[in-house]
């Protein structure tokens, strides 16, 4: 088995801390402290940071240095607003086609999400979240709307791997809202009610993440050490 390189080890540590929210958006990544913590020179740490920069998780500014990428609020806002619209529509159009077995499957996924809250893993939660919503929107008979939903989810992966890394408290609310959406689908509620409920579910996460970003953007800068 190939030994993990120093650069890979540095990458993994920084990436895990970004994903967990320990390194908040705007947090300055100072080479020397990270290298000292890992017992290596700054060279592999710099390589790891360049890799994260290529993945758009880290930005580099002259006279500032490397920092965890701020959530690009305009792109995040536009993507989530669009996803709320198209996923809400897709869920409403799919609702009459969803079978009892699919509803049962979605409930099982949501129960797994609820059980995972006690030992919360935002990445796993996000995977389950996509699995849950996929049950509800994949039956959409309009392929153009469905394509836009897929594009929205893929775009979210680029902008931020998991919104729940930053607003873990939102996860419990999200699970409860899933129950509400499922109940409407099971009751064969009016398509407009299903669409608006699914849309509100998405925009609630958007509001939580943007509020977090506003609150913590400057906090990360204040608590970070001076640039190396």
C-alpha positions in Angstrom: 0.0 0.0 0.0 1.4 3.4 -1.0 2.2 5.7 1.9 0.3 8.9 2.1 2.4 11.8 0.9 3.0 14.9 3.1 1.1 17.0 0.7 -1.8 14.6 0.7 -1.8 14.6 4.5 -1.9 18.4 4.7 -4.6 18.5 2.1 -6.7 16.0 4.0 -6.4 17.9 7.3 -7.2 21.3 5.8 -10.1 19.9 3.7 -11.6 18.1 6.8 -11.5 21.3 8.8 -13.1 23.3 6.0 -15.9 20.7 5.6 -16.5 20.5 9.3 -16.7 24.3 9.7 -13.7 24.5 12.0 -12.0 26.7 9.3 -14.8 29.1 8.6 -15.2 31.1 5.4 -12.6 33.9 5.5 -10.3 32.0 7.9 -6.6 32.7 6.9 -4.5 29.6 6.3 -1.1 30.4 7.7 1.5 28.0 6.4 3.9 27.8 9.4 1.4 26.8 12.1 -0.2 24.1 10.0 3.2 22.8 9.0 4.3 22.7 12.6 1.2 20.9 13.7 1.8 18.2 11.1 5.6 18.1 11.7 6.6 19.0 8.1 8.0 21.9 6.2 5.8 24.5 4.6 6.3 23.2 1.1 3.8 20.3 1.2 1.3 22.6 3.0 1.7 25.1 0.2 1.0 22.4 -2.4 -2.1 21.3 -0.5 -3.4 24.9 -0.4 -2.8 25.2 -4.1 -4.8 22.1 -4.7 -7.6 23.5 -2.6 -7.4 26.7 -4.5 -7.9 24.8 -7.7 -11.0 23.2 -6.1 -12.3 26.8 -5.3 -12.3 26.0 -1.6 -9.4 28.4 -0.9 -8.6 31.8 -2.4 -5.3 33.7 -2.4 -5.0 37.5 -2.3 -1.9 39.6 -2.4 -1.0 41.1 1.0 -3.5 38.8 2.6 -2.5 35.3 1.7 -4.5 32.1 1.5 -7.9 32.0 3.2 -10.9 29.7 3.1 -13.1 30.8 0.3 -16.0 33.0 1.3 -19.3 31.6 0.1 -19.8 33.5 -3.1 -23.0 34.9 -2.0 -24.3 36.0 -5.4 -23.6 32.7 -7.0 -24.9 30.7 -4.0 -28.0 32.9 -3.9 -28.7 32.5 -7.6 -28.1 28.8 -7.6 -30.3 28.1 -4.5 -33.1 30.4 -5.8 -33.1 28.6 -9.1 -32.9 25.2 -7.4 -35.8 26.1 -5.2 -37.9 27.0 -8.2 -37.1 24.1 -10.4 -37.0 21.4 -7.7 -40.3 22.7 -6.3 -41.8 22.4 -9.8 -40.2 19.0 -10.4 -41.5 17.6 -7.1 -45.0 18.9 -7.8 -45.1 17.4 -11.3 -43.7 14.1 -10.0 -46.1 13.8 -7.1 -49.0 12.1 -8.9 -46.5 9.5 -10.3 -44.9 8.6 -7.0 -45.8 5.2 -5.7 -46.4 3.9 -2.2 -43.1 2.0 -2.4 -41.2 5.3 -3.3 -42.9 7.1 -0.4 -41.9 4.3 1.9 -38.3 4.5 0.6 -38.2 8.3 1.1 -39.5 7.8 4.7 -36.7 5.3 5.4 -34.1 7.6 4.1 -35.5 10.5 6.2 -35.5 8.3 9.3 -31.8 7.5 8.6 -31.2 11.2 8.4 -33.0 11.8 11.7 -31.0 9.0 13.4 -27.7 10.5 12.1 -28.3 13.7 13.9 -26.9 12.3 17.2 -23.5 11.8 15.6 -23.7 14.4 12.9 -21.7 14.0 9.7 -22.6 16.9 7.3 -21.2 15.1 4.2 -23.2 11.9 4.9 -26.2 14.0 5.7 -25.9 15.8 2.4 -25.7 12.5 0.5 -28.8 11.2 2.2 -30.5 14.6 1.5 -29.9 14.2 -2.2 -31.1 10.6 -2.0 -34.3 11.7 -0.3 -35.1 14.5 -2.7 -34.2 12.3 -5.7 -37.0 9.9 -4.8 -39.4 12.9 -5.1 -38.2 14.7 -8.2 -36.8 11.9 -10.4 -40.3 10.9 -11.5 -40.8 14.4 -13.0 -42.2 13.9 -16.5 -40.6 17.1 -17.8 -37.0 16.3 -18.8 -36.0 19.9 -19.2 -37.0 20.8 -15.6 -35.3 17.6 -14.4 -32.1 18.6 -16.2 -32.1 21.9 -14.4 -32.6 20.2 -11.1 -29.6 18.0 -11.7 -27.5 21.0 -12.8 -28.5 22.9 -9.6 -27.4 20.0 -7.4 -24.1 19.7 -9.3 -23.5 23.4 -9.1 -24.0 23.3 -5.3 -21.2 20.8 -5.0 -18.8 23.3 -6.6 -20.0 26.2 -4.5 -20.0 24.4 -1.2 -19.7 20.7 -0.5 -22.2 20.8 2.3 -24.3 23.6 3.5 -24.9 21.6 6.7 -21.2 21.9 7.6 -21.9 25.6 8.4 -25.5 25.4 9.7 -25.8 22.0 11.4 -28.8 23.2 13.4 -30.7 23.5 10.1 -30.4 19.7 9.7 -33.1 18.9 12.3 -35.5 21.4 10.8 -34.8 20.0 7.3 -35.8 16.5 8.4 -39.0 17.7 9.9 -39.8 19.6 6.7 -39.2 16.4 4.8 -42.0 14.8 6.8 -44.3 17.6 5.8 -43.5 17.3 2.1 -44.0 13.5 2.2 -47.3 13.9 3.9 -48.5 16.2 1.2 -47.4 13.9 -1.5 -49.0 10.9 0.2 -52.3 12.8 0.7 -52.3 13.8 -3.0 -52.4 17.5 -2.0 -52.8 20.2 -4.7 -49.7 20.5 -6.9 -49.3 24.1 -6.0 -49.2 23.4 -2.3 -46.5 20.7 -2.8 -44.5 23.0 -5.0 -44.6 26.0 -2.6 -43.8 23.8 0.4 -40.8 22.2 -1.4 -39.6 25.7 -2.5 -39.9 27.1 1.0 -37.9 24.1 2.3 -35.0 25.0 0.0 -35.0 28.7 0.6 -35.0 28.1 4.4 -31.5 26.5 4.0 -30.4 29.4 1.8 -31.5 31.9 4.4 -29.7 30.0 7.2 -26.4 29.7 5.2 -26.4 33.4 4.2 -27.1 34.4 7.8 -24.2 32.3 9.0 -21.9 33.8 6.4 -22.8 37.3 7.4 -22.2 36.5 11.1 -18.9 34.6 10.8 -17.1 36.2 7.8 -15.3 38.7 10.0 -15.1 36.5 13.0 -12.8 34.1 11.1 -10.5 37.0 10.1 -10.3 38.3 13.7 -9.4 35.0 15.2 -6.9 33.9 12.5 -3.1 34.4 13.2 -1.2 37.0 11.2 -0.2 35.9 7.7 3.2 34.2 7.4 
